[in-house]
Each structure stands twice: as C-alpha cells, then as structure tokens.
C-alpha cells in the first residue's frame, strides 16, 4: 500500500516538473535584460574605452595654440661705456601655434582614433561574453533542477525497496545481507540527492552573480521555448567570410595593429621639421630702437641631432607592431577554428543528438506504460525506476536544446551579427 502511495506521489511530482511555470517566475528574457548593468567586466571595458577617448583628446589637442604671459625682472649695463646698472624689466604675451609638423600630430591622432575603435570592439565583446554567461548559468539552474528531480525520485524508489525489505526480512523472504545491500543503495542515492540539492543552490548563486545581483538568488525559473534552435545554418564558407569582416575581436585587433602603424609614422616624423606661427605683444621698462612692442612671424624648426632617443622609440614600436601582427594572424586562425567547431556541433546537435534523444523519450514512454501494466498485474514492481528513466530522458532532450541555444549564441558572437541578417542560398536544415 505504501508503494502505491509513493507511485501516486511520484506521478504528481513528475507531472508538476513538466508543466508550464507561473508568469512571475524568472524568465530567460528577464535574465538577459540585466546584460548592460554595471557588471565589473563591463565597467573594466568601459574604463578602457574612456582611457582611449582621453588619449584621443590629448592627440587632438597637440596642435592647439598656446598662450603664455611672461614677466621678467632684469638689470643690465649699457655697452656705451656706462658703468651703472639700470633696470631692464619687461612683460610680454606670447601666442604660438604649430601650423604643420609633416604628419607627426595627424598620425598620432589617427592612432588614437583606431585605439578608441578597438576599445569599442572590446566593449561589444564583453557584452557578448556576458550574454553567453547569463544563458549558460540560466541553463545550469534548469539542469540542476532536473537532476534534483531525478535523484529525488530514485532515492524515494530505493527507500521504498529498503523499507519493504525490512518487512520481508521479518518474514524470512530475504537475508540480512540483502537488506544491507538495499540500505546501502538507498543511502548512496540519498547522498546523491543531497549533492544535487547543493548543486541547485550553487547554480542559482552563480546565476545571480552573472546577472550582477549577488545574493539575490532566483527561486523558480521558466523553461524557455528556444524557438531559435530551428534556424537554418548557412554554409561554412559564407559564415567564415562574415566572421572575417565583422568579428568584433578581430576588428579590434586589426585596429590596434593599424594604430601601431600610425604611431610608427608619427615617430618617424619627429626627425622632420615643424612650422609654427608666433605672435608677441611686449612692453619694456627701457625702450630701444631695436625692440618691437608687437611682432609676428613664422618659425621653422628642424632637429638635426637627437641622439638615439627617436630611434629607440621607433624600434620599440616596431617590435610592438610585429607582436600585434602575429597576434592578429593567430586570432584569425583561432576564430575560424572556433567557427568550424560551432558549425559542426550545431549540425550534430540538430540532427543525430536531437533525434537520438527524442527516440529515447519514446522508448522510455513505452517502457513506463509497460511497467505500469506489469505493476497492475502484480508481475513486477519496477514502475518507480521506469518513471525515473522517463524524467532522465526528458532532461536529455532539454539539455540538447540548451546546448543548441548556447552554440547559436556563441556562433552569432563570433560572426558579429545575427544569423537572420546573413543571406544563404544553401542553408542546412534539420
């Protein structure tokens, strides 16, 4: 009788675990809505962007005019034979602006602009990383809940077997060794259920952190429909071309490489001349015919010798340029490889893995009906384990759908644009 009650209870739990959740539960859309909150990773990427903006402002201001006010207290003796010192004080207002420096400042500004663009790409990458992490943590919670249901059901089944074993031992139907075996199996399942319970708590804490709400752990989550898993996957060559043109990490790396090239041009221009315009207004305590109260002029400066200072800076930047060039080529290989793996995984999950999981559900449903019929005929009592197998089969199906959703999200992050915007005449269906 107790076993019948347990089966009824298990059926209720199984049905409850598979029914739609309430509207006030946390949804995937709500979780993803926290994407742009002030998470530390985003704050760091934004700070890098702000630094790049400040560097651009500095480079843009390199040719701004300068205005200086100078006051001079001086005394001197005339060369006409007078032995007395007389005051020769002055005050002057001096304005100067660089008119042309033969590419020095313009290349520095272009380098700063490219670095700013690169940091903008890094911010986009940080947002995509956050999106995928939230999705991963959300699905981890759902799988942990599924696993807890499975382990709880199995523990209940083994407890009933152990409880019935005590009665059978009293009637002499089993030995004491068989009862110990039943008890050991039950205790192992209890331990596994406890581990699953801890896993539920841990995955919720990780999701709260991913949503930038540490300590605010969600209680119930809605299982999303994931209609996007039905999308067609364009051919790999089409995806590869899109990746090479739009991947934010690759674009950022290329911008950094181009910025280094512009810095090299700016450094090489430091050995060239500069042309400045100067305007000066002065007033003197001692006037002479050789002094001007107002003057204007053009000044051409050409450095003839600077030692090894400029050459050393050029060598350092050249080494940095070569390093960035190698990193760019390596990143290109890594991204195209990741794209190939993602494409293959999506096709494998959509076809063989999904079909196998669905067929396994069909098998488990049939096995459950068979076990229920045998139980009603009192031929076997494995209805409980058959129900556990059904839940496991359904969990397997959902796990594949979660994996598909994550693979699609990673694929679009690699591409730098949604799949719906990519035209393909030979898409791969299911």
KATATA-V67171 format. One record per backbone hydrogen bond with DSSP energy under -1.0 kcal/mol. NH is the residue of the N-H (numbers start at 1). CO is the residue of the C=O. If there is no record, write none. Layout:
NH;CO  NH;CO
This chain:
5;1  6;2  7;3  8;4  9;5  10;6  11;7  12;8  13;9  14;10  15;11  16;12  17;13  25;22  26;220  31;27  32;28  33;29  34;31  35;32  37;34  39;37  43;39  44;40  45;41  46;42  47;43  48;44  49;45  50;46  51;47  52;48  53;49  54;50  55;51  56;52  57;53  58;54  59;55  60;56  61;57  62;59  64;61  66;96  68;94  70;92  72;90  76;86  86;76  88;74  90;72  91;283  92;70  93;281  94;68  95;279  96;66  97;277  99;275  100;275  107;103  108;104  109;105  110;106  111;107  112;108  113;109  114;110  115;111  116;112  117;113  118;114  119;115  120;116  121;117  122;118  123;119  124;120  125;121  126;122  127;123  128;124  129;125  130;126  131;127  132;128  133;129  134;130  135;131  136;132  137;133  138;134  139;135  140;136  141;137  142;138  143;139  144;140  145;141  146;142  147;143  148;144  149;145  150;146  151;147  152;148  153;149  154;150  155;151  156;152  157;153  158;154  159;155  160;156  161;157  162;158  163;159  164;160  165;161  166;162  167;163  168;164  169;165  170;166  171;167  172;169  173;168  179;175  180;176  181;177  182;178  183;179  184;180  185;181  186;182  187;183  188;184  189;185  190;186  191;187  192;188  193;189  194;190  195;191  196;192  197;193  198;194  199;195  200;196  201;197  202;198  203;199  204;200  205;201  206;202  207;203  208;204  209;205  210;206  211;207  212;209  213;208  216;213  217;215  222;26  229;226  230;227  231;228  233;428  239;235  240;236  241;237  242;238  243;239  244;240  245;241  246;242  247;243  251;247  252;248  253;249  254;250  255;251  256;252  257;253  258;254  259;255  260;256  261;257  262;258  263;259  264;260  265;261  266;262  267;263  268;264  269;265  270;267  271;268  272;269  274;301  275;100  276;299  277;97  278;297  279;95  280;295  281;93  282;293  283;91  285;89  291;288  295;280  297;278  299;276  301;274  309;306  312;308  313;309  314;310  315;311  316;312  317;313  318;314  319;315  320;316  321;317  322;318  323;319  324;320  325;321  326;322  327;323  328;324  329;325  330;326  331;327  332;328  333;329  334;330  335;331  336;332  337;333  338;334  339;335  340;336  341;337  342;338  343;339  344;340  345;341  346;342  347;343  348;344  349;345  350;346  351;347  353;348  354;349  355;351  356;352  357;353  358;354  359;355  360;356  361;357  362;358  363;359  364;360  365;361  366;362  367;363  368;364  369;365  370;366  371;367  372;368  373;369  374;370  375;371  376;372  377;373  378;375  379;374  386;382  387;383  388;384  389;385  390;386  391;387  392;388  393;389  394;390  395;391  396;392  397;393  398;394  399;395  400;396  401;397  402;398  403;399  404;400  405;401  406;402  407;403  408;404  409;405  410;406  411;407  412;408  413;409  414;410  415;411  416;412  421;418  422;419  428;233
